[in-house]
Amino acid sequence: MKGRAAMAAVQGRMASSRGGLKGRIIRALRAAGDKGVTVKDLAGKLGKSYGNISVWFHTTGKRVKEIKKVAPGKFGWGD
């Protein structure tokens, strides 16, 4: 095995499908509601790095109009 398949086998888990992170982040933000959730807490909950989640909010997340910045490093879901 070479490449991604080998890495997944070594890590002992399957690679997640494309777009899976968006759904998981949106579900977590909806659960948090208006008060929001910090990037650090979200990263810990989803098992991703702080940098990965932070970059997601500044790229993909900015195209989701319901996501609101509550405070520095903290985002919430607003309808």
N, C-alpha and C positions, 0 to 999 in steps of 0.2 A: 504494500500500500504506500501511496505517496500523497503528499499534499494535505488537503483538508480532511480527507477520510482518515489518514493516519493520525492527525492531530486529534480528531474527535475520538478515535479508538483509544488513544493514550490518555485523554482526559476522562474517559469513561462516561461520556454523555453524548447525546445527539446534538448536532448543530441546530439552532433554532431557525425557523423559516423566516424569510424576508418579511418585514413589516410587523413582526410579532411584538416588537418593543413598543410600538405606537399604541397598540391596543392595551398593553399592560400598564403603560403610563397613564393613559386616559382613564382606565378603570380606577387606578389609585387616586387620581386627582378628583374624580367624581365622588369617591368615597370620602375624601378629605373635605370636599365642599368649598365654601367660601374662605374658610380659615387657611386652607392650603397645606402644602407639605414642602419640607426643605429638600433640596437636591441631595443632600447627604443621606437623609432618611430614606428617600426614594431609591437611591443607589443600593443601600443596604438591604432594603426590602426585596428589590428585584435581582440582587446578586450581580450587579454590574458596577463598573468603576464610576467614581464621581465625575471624572472627565468625560466619560461616555454619555452620561445623563445630561451633563451641562451642555455639551456640544449638541445633543439632540434638541434641547430647548431652544438653542440659538439658531438652529437650521430648520429641522422639520417642525418643531413646536411653534415657530413663529407663523406658520401657515395655518394653524388651527386657531380660529378666531375666538373660541370659547376659553382658551387658556389665558389666564391673567396673571401678571406678576404682582404678587401680594407684598413682597418685601425683597431686599437683596438676597438672592439664593433661595427664594421661596415662591412657589407657584400654586395657583388654585384654579378651580373650574367655575366659570361664571356663565350662566345661560343667557 
